[in-house]
Amino acid sequence: MQRTIFFAGNLKQVRSAAYWLTCSPTARTTGAARTLRLCEFHCSATQFKQIPPKRPKAGFDEISSFLAENTSVFKKNPELHRKALNMSLVVPIVTAPAGKNESTPAGENESTPAGEIESTPAGENEYTPAGENESTQVDGAATDLKRPNPETREKIPQPFRKKTRKEKMKKTLVTVEPMSTEGYLLLDILDLRRQHGLPVELKTKDTKKGAKYKLAHVTKVVPAREEDINIVVLSSTGDGLGLLYAEDGSVENVVVVPYSIPGDVVRAKLYQYHQFHIQADLISIVSSGPERDDSLIRCKYFSMCGGCQLQMMPYEAQLEHKRTVIKRAYEHFCPDAPAGAIPEIGSTISSPLEYGYRTKLTPHFDIPRHGHVPEPLPIGFTQKGRSHVVDIEECPLTTPAINEAYGKARDVIKDKKHLFKRGVTLMYRESVKENSETNERETEVITDFNATVTEYVNDFRFKYTARDFFQCNSSVLPKVTEYVREQLRRAVPPLEDGSPAPPLKYLVDAYCGSGLFGITCSKDIDEVIGVEVSKMSVECAMLNAADNNVNNATFVEGDAAVIFGKIRTPANQTTMILDPSRKGCDERFLNQLLDYQPRRVVYVSCNVHTQARDVEYILKSEKGAHYVVDSLRGFDFFPQTHHVESVAVLTRVGSY
């Protein structure tokens, strides 16, 4: 006996139902795949299609429950629809009218007029009370269809159903890397919540790349609302942290408002809920804090572009804030260091140039995948808190020469924008060349990633490939290199018996890049050994040493950890300079450093948080018990932003 299931819904629901009906193991075993057909009713049209079988995945019980759970509309039989929903029953099997029940060959379509759908006469297909079983004869085989019982539903296997995006978001957890901008902001938020008695329970998740913070999924503020927020803290990421108060006057939540500073009362639009805070956009300043001076702002895109955060603050206040950032970093990531091991943080060394200091600029533009090029094409930098690009003609942090070259290139790109199939990141790097006739230094702008850039640091000349890393604030580099040289010349404390410690004669420059520190510090050292993973950087370092008449430096290609197998200098007379990338040093390198035990370590870092983590690793180690932190201070390479570089100096005291 051939049966047809009539199911009404949208096309996606109907085809999913047909898939499970015709392809399940039970359907194949009982012959249901040969005797069941499915009529689709969607978008007010009546169609019949033979669904080709696919790989089976579910049993007939799941199919029945699936149909009951997913039936949206029985347009032609509302009574059956009502009963199916109220009683949580399977979709009834309705006998097709005579002559309308033959199988349709695969690939052919047959239209069935809506009026030809008939309801099963009373008694022929009665509903079985919930909880009981019904035996249905299909092609000579009996199939028991269990009726879901609302009281014991948890015991019945859940039917297959594609989850909605909203349901996925509820169960999805967000993982945040502790050593990331989001991780640093989260720790500042938790500190503020802790001060006001708000919950701060933070879960972690172990991954192949280490532990990560596990947070609930981000949701939108519905409906979006505007509130007046009192800003109380400036975070390490340069965002203002304010408090949202409930009607009874208690603190309800922490609100993150970019471009605000402590003391400000701002009008903010709350648009995103996070587990421990609410993200907001700055609308206006209701009243300014004592350190806010909007007349200092030089960029008309400030509060839109994500590049700057602190233009409204006096420079001295920026330097003090960056000192606080270093202090927080060591509180968060070096909490288990021995008591008194971390000295007072020194004042932040300022940059000679507060604007116009960047010798490198990397604007970009995006071309949508569908190929439609926006008009006008935005070329610039990513908007704060968003993923789209803000069209920016010039950047006040960049040198005049780069801004001029960038402005000319923008016009050319916009004229030829239809030639680009995808987005492009541009690169402008300032280089110095000498005029052979006048022997004067002239400035040029490099746009080729593979071109050679020339730069001067005091009397030293450095050449490197434009794509390689080199500090992009050359005005502050002389201060940094001189400070590092002072640490090499500083005397080592006497030994336990009062005898003087041997002088520092050797320098190991790990992560040496183009040889900046190794070459600038070579005059005070007998021998320099540098190591760099980039072959091209090693070649540049060797050429720079020869170009600057440095004959006591050797540069080695390879991972920083391999340097310990090549060191032949006595550890008690060796200083090691560490200048890693933002991710810091790995444990393998630190373990070999502790085995080698250099007399002094000068750790230069572009990420004070990973520096604090690595310093704690050294101090907590049994082999690091003899190390003390002599000094710790920041250098401002990027005025008007939240970024700060720090230099930590560690010395091994006592005899070996």
C-alpha positions, 0 to 999 in steps of 0.5 A, a space after each residue: 500500500 502506497 502512502 504519501 505524507 503531506 507536509 506544508 512549510 518553506 522549501 528548506 524545511 520540506 526538503 530536509 523532511 524529505 531527506 530524513 524520510 526517504 534515507 533513514 535506515 529504518 525507512 530502507 529496512 521497512 521499504 518506506 523509501 519505496 512507498 513514501 512520497 512527499 508533497 511540498 507546499 511552499 510560497 503559496 505554490 503546490 509542487 511535487 518532487 521526487 527527492 533523490 536519496 542521500 546518505 542515511 543519518 537518522 532512524 524513523 523515530 527521529 524523522 517522525 519527531 522531526 516532522 512534528 517539531 518542524 511543521 510550520 504551516 498546514 495551509 490546507 488543513 489547519 485542524 491537523 496542524 493544530 492537533 499536531 502542535 498541541 499534542 506533539 504528534 507526528 505528521 499523520 499519514 494521509 492516503 492520497 486520492 485515487 489516481 494521484 498516488 503513483 510514483 513519479 519518475 526521478 527528475 519529473 515534476 507533477 503539480 497537484 492542485 491545492 483543492 485535491 488535498 483531502 483530510 483523512 476521514 475520522 477513524 481512519 487515521 486517528 491520533 494515538 494518545 501521547 505516550 502510546 505506540 502506533 503500529 503502521 503497516 508499510 509495505 508489509 513491515 510494521 514500524 512502531 512510532 513512539 509518541 513523544 510524551 511531554 512529561 517524559 520528553 527528556 527521555 526521548 532522543 532529540 530529533 535532528 533540527 538545524 539550529 538557528 543562528 540565535 540558538 548557536 550564539 547562546 551556546 557558543 563561548 568566546 575565547 580570548 587570548 590573555 596576551 591580546 588587546 582584548 585580554 588586557 582590556 578584560 583584566 582592567 574591566 575585572 579590576 574595576 568590577 572587583 572594586 565595586 563588588 560585581 561578579 568577576 568569576 573568569 573561566 579558562 579553556 586549555 588549548 594547544 596554544 595555551 590557556 584562554 579566557 572563556 566568555 559568553 557570546 556577545 549579544 546586541 543591546 536591544 533596543 539600543 539606548 543612550 546613557 550618561 556615563 561617568 568615566 572613572 578609569 583609562 584602560 591599558 588599551 586607551 579606552 575609558 571605563 565608566 559605570 552604569 548605575 541601576 535605578 536604586 543607585 547601585 552599580 549595574 555594569 561597566 561600560 567601555 567608551 572609546 575616546 574618553 578619559 577619567 573625569 569625563 561625563 559622556 553621552 554614550 550609545 550602548 550597543 553590545 553586551 559582553 559577559 563583564 561589560 557593555 560596549 558603547 560608542 561616544 556620542 558627545 561630551 557632557 562635561 570634560 574631565 580635568 585632563 581633557 583638552 579638545 583643542 589639542 586634537 589635530 586630526 578631524 578623524 579622531 574618534 572614528 579612526 582606530 589609530 589614536 586614542 589620546 590626542 585629547 590629553 596633554 603629553 605629560 599626562 600621556 606619559 604618566 598614563 603609560 607608566 601606569 600601564 607598565 605598572 598594571 602589566 606587572 600586577 597582572 602578569 608578574 604577581 608571583 614574583 618574590 616580594 620586592 623583586 619589582 622596583 619602582 617604575 621609572 618615568 616614561 622617556 618622551 619622544 622628541 616629536 609628538 606628531 609627524 614622527 612615523 616613518 612608515 604608513 600602511 593604509 589599505 582599502 577593501 574591494 567587496 567580494 561581489 565586485 561592486 566598488 564603492 563610490 567614493 572608494 575609502 582608503 585609510 584605516 579601520 574604524 574603531 570597533 568596526 570592520 570597515 575602512 575610514 577614508 583618510 587623506 592624511 595622518 598627522 602622526 606621519 612625516 610630511 614626506 609620506 603624507 605628500 606621497 600618500 595623497 598623490 597615490 590616493 588619486 591614482 588608485 581611485 582613478 584605477 579602482 576598477 582594476 583591483 579584484 581584491 583589497 590592497 595594503 599600501 606601504 609608505 616608508 621614509 628613506 634617507 639618501 645622500 646627494 653625491 654632489 652636495 653630500 647632504 641628506 635628502 628624504 625619499 619615500 619607498 613604496 616597494 616592499 622589496 626596496 632597501 631603506 636607509 636610516 640614520 641613528 646618531 652616526 650609524 647608518 642602517 639599511 634594511 628591506 622595506 618589508 622587514 621590521 625596524 622602529 618607525 619613530 627614528 626621533 626616539 631611537 637615539 635615546 633608547 640605544 644610549 640607555 641600553 649602552 648605559 646598562 652595559 657600562 654600568 658596574 656589576 655589584 661586588 661578589 659575596 666575599 666583597 671582591 669586584 665582579 669581572 667587567 662585562 666584555 661580551 654582548 649577545 643580541 638575541 632577535 637582532 633584526 638588522 643589528 640595531 643594538 648590536 652595532 650601536 653598542 659595539 664600541 663598549 664591548 669586545 665581541 658581539 654575537 647576534 641571531 635572527 630568524 630572517 635570513 634577509 635581516 641577517 644579511 642586512 645586519 652583516 652589511 650594516 656592520 661592515 658599512 659602520 666599520 664594526 669588526 667585532 660583530 658576528 650575526 647568525 641565522 636561526 631561532 633565538 634558542 640556537 644561539 646558546 649552542 654557539 656561545 663560547 663567551 663566559 657567562 659571568 662577563 656576558 650581557 644579553 639583549 632581548 628584543 622579541 616580537 609582541 608575543 615575547 620569548 617562549 619557554 624553550 628560549 627562557 630555559 636555555 637562558 637560565 641554563 646559560 646564566 648571563 650576568 646581565 639581561 636587558 629586555 627591550 619589549 614592544 609589549 610590556 605584558 609579555 615582558 612581565 610574563 617572561 620576567 616572572 618566569 625567570 624570577 620564579 625559576 629555581 635557576 633564576 633565584 639569583 636575578 634581581 630587576 635593577 630598573 624598569 621604565 617605558 619609552 614612548 615610541 607612539 605618542 597619541 596612542 596607548 602603545 608603550 615600549 619598556 626596558 627591563 634590566 636584570 642582573 645576576 648577583 653573586 658568584 657562579 
